[in-house]
Amino acid sequence: MTLGKNTKFYETPNHPYQGERIAEESGLIGQYGLKNKEELWRTQSELRSFRREARLLLGREQGDVAAITEEATEFLDRLRRIGILGREDGADDVLSLEVTDLLERRLQTIVYRKGLGNTPKQARQFITHGHVTIDGHRVTTPSYTVSTEEENSIAYDENSPLADELHPARAEGQE
C-alpha cells in the first residue's frame, strides 16, 4: 500500500449547518468571486496558521531572545512583503487579521480592483484563460498571492486579444 500526497490544505467547519456562517461565507464568495467554499476555507486555514505562528512567537519571548527576534522578524517581513501587515505592525497585530485581509491580496481581487475585469468573476476568467501577466509572466492561478512589489506590474498579456483597447470585453476607461 502506498500513501498519496496530502492534498487537502484546509479544514472544513466543525458544524456544517449553521445558517449565519453559511450566509457569511456566501457573501464573501460573491464579493470576491470565489469558485466555491473550498477556496474560502483554504484562506481561513492560512489565516489560522499565521495566527498560530504569531501566538507561538509571542509565547516564546522568554527564551533565547536573539533567535526568537530573528524568527519573528522573518515572519513579519514575509507578511509585510505580501501586503497583509503594515510597516509598524507587530506579531500581536497578526492576531487581529481578518480573512478579508488575505482575500484582498489574491490576484483575482487585485485584477478586479485595478479595473482589468468588470466583475470579480470576469477577472477570474481573464486570469484562468491566460490574459493577465505579472512582470511579463503569465499567471493562470486566481488565488495567487500578489506581493506589494508585483502589484504595479499586473497588466494584460501583450499577445492577448484583450490588450487591444477596443476589445468589447474591456470596460470604458480601462488601462
Phi, psi and chi 1 to 4 in degrees:
 res  aa     phi    psi   chi1   chi2   chi3   chi4
   1 MET       -  128.0 -180.0  175.4  127.2      -
   2 THR  -108.0  146.1   60.8      -      -      -
   3 LEU   -96.0  134.8  -62.9  174.0      -      -
   4 GLY   -83.3  171.4      -      -      -      -
   5 LYS   -71.8  147.9  -76.0 -171.4   -8.7 -174.0
   6 ASN   -77.3  112.2 -177.5    8.7      -      -
   7 THR  -108.4   -0.7   56.7      -      -      -
   8 LYS   -94.6  106.1 -172.1  172.7  176.2 -176.1
   9 PHE  -106.5   32.3  -64.2  105.1      -      -
  10 TYR  -151.0  163.0   62.8   93.6      -      -
  11 GLU  -113.4  136.8  -61.2  170.0   24.4      -
  12 THR   -82.3  160.1   56.8      -      -      -
  13 PRO   -62.7  149.2  -19.9   29.5      -      -
  14 ASN   -66.9  -39.1  -67.5  -26.5      -      -
  15 HIS  -115.9  103.1  -57.7  -74.4      -      -
  16 PRO   -69.1  -21.8   20.5  -27.7      -      -
  17 TYR  -116.0   67.0  -58.1  111.1      -      -
  18 GLN  -112.0  114.8  -67.0  174.1  -38.3      -
  19 GLY   -58.2  -42.1      -      -      -      -
  20 GLU   -64.8  -44.9 -174.0  176.6  -46.9      -
  21 ARG   -65.2  -41.3 -178.8 -169.3   49.7   76.2
  22 ILE   -62.7  -42.0  -69.0  171.5      -      -
  23 ALA   -65.6  -40.5      -      -      -      -
  24 GLU   -64.4  -44.0 -178.9 -177.7  -29.7      -
  25 GLU   -63.0  -42.1  -72.6  175.6  -12.0      -
  26 SER   -63.1  -37.8  -63.5      -      -      -
  27 GLY   -63.1  -43.8      -      -      -      -
  28 LEU   -66.9  -37.7  -72.1  172.1      -      -
  29 ILE   -63.1  -42.4  -72.8  170.6      -      -
  30 GLY   -69.1  -42.6      -      -      -      -
  31 GLN   -65.0  -39.9  179.8 -178.0   -4.4      -
  32 TYR  -102.6    2.2  -70.6   98.3      -      -
  33 GLY    65.5   35.3      -      -      -      -
  34 LEU   -73.3  153.1  -55.0  177.7      -      -
  35 LYS   -72.3  -42.8 -175.2  173.5   99.3  176.3
  36 ASN  -158.7  179.0   52.6   31.3      -      -
  37 LYS   -69.2  -22.4  -71.6 -172.6  179.8 -179.0
  38 GLU   -59.5  -39.7 -180.0 -177.9  -39.3      -
  39 GLU   -62.9  -40.1  -71.8 -168.4  -33.3      -
  40 LEU   -66.6  -42.8  179.6   61.6      -      -
  41 TRP   -64.7  -35.4  -66.7  -19.8      -      -
  42 ARG   -62.7  -43.2  -80.7 -172.8 -172.0  179.8
  43 THR   -65.5  -40.8  -53.6      -      -      -
  44 GLN   -63.7  -38.3  -70.9  170.5  -23.7      -
  45 SER   -66.8  -38.4  -67.9      -      -      -
  46 GLU   -63.1  -42.2 -173.8  179.2    8.2      -
  47 LEU   -63.2  -41.5  177.4   61.1      -      -
  48 ARG   -60.1  -40.0  -91.1 -166.5  -63.3  -83.4
  49 SER   -68.5  -36.4   70.6      -      -      -
  50 PHE   -62.9  -44.6  -72.2  155.3      -      -
  51 ARG   -64.5  -40.9  -73.0  179.4  176.9  161.7
  52 ARG   -60.9  -45.5 -171.7  176.7  -54.0  120.7
  53 GLU   -63.9  -40.0 -168.6  167.9  -13.4      -
  54 ALA   -65.0  -41.3      -      -      -      -
  55 ARG   -62.8  -40.2  -80.2 -166.0  -51.3  -89.5
  56 LEU   -63.9  -42.1  -73.9  171.8      -      -
  57 LEU   -65.3  -41.9  -71.3  171.4      -      -
  58 LEU   -67.3  -34.4  -70.9  169.8      -      -
  59 GLY   -76.3  -24.8      -      -      -      -
  60 ARG   -95.1   12.4  -71.1 -172.5   -7.5 -157.7
  61 GLU   -65.0   -9.9  -72.8 -178.8  -13.0      -
  62 GLN   -85.0  -14.8  -68.8   77.7   24.9      -
  63 GLY   -83.0 -141.4      -      -      -      -
  64 ASP   -65.6  103.3 -178.1   15.5      -      -
  65 VAL   -62.4  -42.6  177.6      -      -      -
  66 ALA   -64.6  -46.2      -      -      -      -
  67 ALA   -66.2  -42.2      -      -      -      -
  68 ILE   -67.6  -39.4  -66.8  169.9      -      -
  69 THR   -62.8  -42.1  -56.0      -      -      -
  70 GLU   -65.0  -42.4 -177.9  179.2  -24.2      -
  71 GLU   -64.2  -42.7 -161.1  174.4  -43.0      -
  72 ALA   -65.6  -39.8      -      -      -      -
  73 THR   -62.7  -43.8  -56.3      -      -      -
  74 GLU   -62.0  -44.5  -70.8  174.6   10.0      -
  75 PHE   -62.3  -48.2  171.9   64.0      -      -
  76 LEU   -68.0  -36.8  -65.4  174.2      -      -
  77 ASP   -63.5  -38.4  -74.7  -14.8      -      -
  78 ARG   -62.3  -43.1 -173.4  177.9   65.9 -161.6
  79 LEU   -69.7  -34.1  -66.1 -178.9      -      -
  80 ARG   -69.0  -37.5  -71.8 -177.9 -174.2  119.7
  81 ARG   -62.4  -37.3 -151.8  172.5   20.5 -103.3
  82 ILE   -89.4    3.7   59.5  176.2      -      -
  83 GLY    83.2   16.2      -      -      -      -
  84 ILE   -84.2  -35.2  -65.3  172.9      -      -
  85 LEU  -113.0  153.1  -71.7 -179.4      -      -
  86 GLY   -85.7  177.0      -      -      -      -
  87 ARG   -61.8  -39.5  -69.5  -96.3  176.0 -119.1
  88 GLU   -90.6   -6.6  -63.6   81.0   32.2      -
  89 ASP   -70.8  147.9  -67.3  -20.3      -      -
  90 GLY  -118.6 -170.2      -      -      -      -
  91 ALA   -63.5  -32.7      -      -      -      -
  92 ASP   -69.4  -23.3   53.2  -25.1      -      -
  93 ASP   -73.9  -21.4  -65.5  -47.3      -      -
  94 VAL   -64.3  -34.0  175.5      -      -      -
  95 LEU   -68.0  -20.8  -58.3  176.0      -      -
  96 SER   -97.5    7.2   64.1      -      -      -
  97 LEU   -69.0  151.1  -70.8  175.0      -      -
  98 GLU  -112.3  163.4  -62.2  -71.6  -33.9      -
  99 VAL   -64.7  -28.2   71.5      -      -      -
 100 THR   -66.7  -28.0   53.9      -      -      -
 101 ASP   -61.9  -38.4  -63.5  -34.0      -      -
 102 LEU   -76.6  -39.0  -70.4  165.3      -      -
 103 LEU   -64.3  -29.5  -69.7  172.0      -      -
 104 GLU   -69.3  -18.9  -74.2  -69.2  -27.3      -
 105 ARG   -94.0    1.6  -61.0  -53.4  -52.2  165.4
 106 ARG   -70.8  146.7  -72.7  170.1   50.2   98.0
 107 LEU   -57.6  -41.8  177.0   60.7      -      -
 108 GLN   -57.5  -45.4  175.7 -179.4   -5.5      -
 109 THR   -67.6  -41.7  -54.0      -      -      -
 110 ILE   -68.7  -38.6  -67.6  175.9      -      -
 111 VAL   -61.5  -42.6  166.0      -      -      -
 112 TYR   -65.4  -45.8  169.6   64.1      -      -
 113 ARG   -64.0  -32.2  -61.8  -91.1 -170.1 -103.7
 114 LYS   -76.7   -9.9  -74.3 -174.4   75.2  158.0
 115 GLY    88.5   13.4      -      -      -      -
 116 LEU   -78.3  -17.2  -61.3  177.7      -      -
 117 GLY  -131.7  144.9      -      -      -      -
 118 ASN   -73.1  -31.2  -62.6  -30.8      -      -
 119 THR  -134.8  163.6   64.3      -      -      -
 120 PRO   -60.5  -35.9  -24.4   32.3      -      -
 121 LYS   -68.1  -38.6  -64.0 -129.5  179.5 -145.8
 122 GLN   -67.7  -37.7 -173.2 -175.5   48.2      -
 123 ALA   -60.8  -41.7      -      -      -      -
 124 ARG   -60.8  -43.7  179.0 -175.5 -167.6   88.9
 125 GLN   -64.0  -43.9 -175.6  179.4   31.5      -
 126 PHE   -59.5  -39.9  -72.6  169.4      -      -
 127 ILE   -68.0  -49.8  -65.9  165.0      -      -
 128 THR   -66.9  -26.3   56.7      -      -      -
 129 HIS   -86.8    0.3  -70.9 -159.7      -      -
 130 GLY    84.0   25.4      -      -      -      -
 131 HIS   -91.3   -6.1  -63.5  -63.4      -      -
 132 VAL  -117.6  137.6  176.4      -      -      -
 133 THR  -124.8  155.2   60.6      -      -      -
 134 ILE  -123.7  121.7  -61.6  176.8      -      -
 135 ASP    53.2   35.1  -78.2  -27.3      -      -
 136 GLY    82.0   -1.9      -      -      -      -
 137 HIS  -103.9  129.8  -60.4  -73.8      -      -
 138 ARG   -69.6  129.9 -174.9  176.1  -66.6  165.3
 139 VAL  -121.0  125.2  179.4      -      -      -
 140 THR  -113.5   19.1   57.8      -      -      -
 141 THR  -111.4  108.4  -50.2      -      -      -
 142 PRO   -62.8  -25.9  -17.7   26.7      -      -
 143 SER   -87.7    4.6   62.8      -      -      -
 144 TYR   -55.9  130.2  176.0   81.4      -      -
 145 THR   -85.7  117.7  -56.4      -      -      -
 146 VAL   -87.6  127.9  179.2      -      -      -
 147 SER   -79.2  165.0   69.6      -      -      -
 148 THR   -66.5  -29.9   52.0      -      -      -
 149 GLU   -70.6  -33.8  -64.7   90.6   33.3      -
 150 GLU   -80.6  -18.4  -63.0  171.9  -32.1      -
 151 GLU   -57.0  -39.6 -166.5  169.5  -12.9      -
 152 ASN   -80.4   -8.4  -66.4  -33.5      -      -
 153 SER  -102.0   16.2   63.1      -      -      -
 154 ILE   -83.7  128.0  -63.3  172.8      -      -
 155 ALA  -156.3  174.3      -      -      -      -
 156 TYR   -71.2  149.0  -70.7  121.3      -      -
 157 ASP   -66.0  135.1 -173.6   -2.6      -      -
 158 GLU   -64.4  -24.1   61.6 -174.0   31.6      -
 159 ASN   -89.8   -2.5  -61.5  -35.7      -      -
 160 SER   -80.1  145.7  166.7      -      -      -
 161 PRO   -61.2  -23.9  -10.9   15.1      -      -
 162 LEU   -72.2  -12.9  -68.3  171.7      -      -
 163 ALA   -67.2  -22.5      -      -      -      -
 164 ASP   -74.3  124.4  179.4   13.8      -      -
 165 GLU   -64.3  -19.7  -67.5 -179.0   14.4      -
 166 LEU   -92.8    5.4  -60.3  175.7      -      -
 167 HIS   -62.2  134.6 -166.7  -79.2      -      -
 168 PRO   -65.6  -22.6   12.0  -19.8      -      -
 169 ALA   -75.6  -16.4      -      -      -      -
 170 ARG   -84.0  140.6  -69.8 -179.5   61.8  162.9
 171 ALA   -81.5  166.5      -      -      -      -
 172 GLU   -63.1  135.5  -64.5  -71.1  -35.1      -
 173 GLY    79.6   13.3      -      -      -      -
 174 GLN   -80.8  158.5  -73.7 -176.5  -17.1      -
 175 GLU   -61.9      -  -65.3  176.6    3.6      -
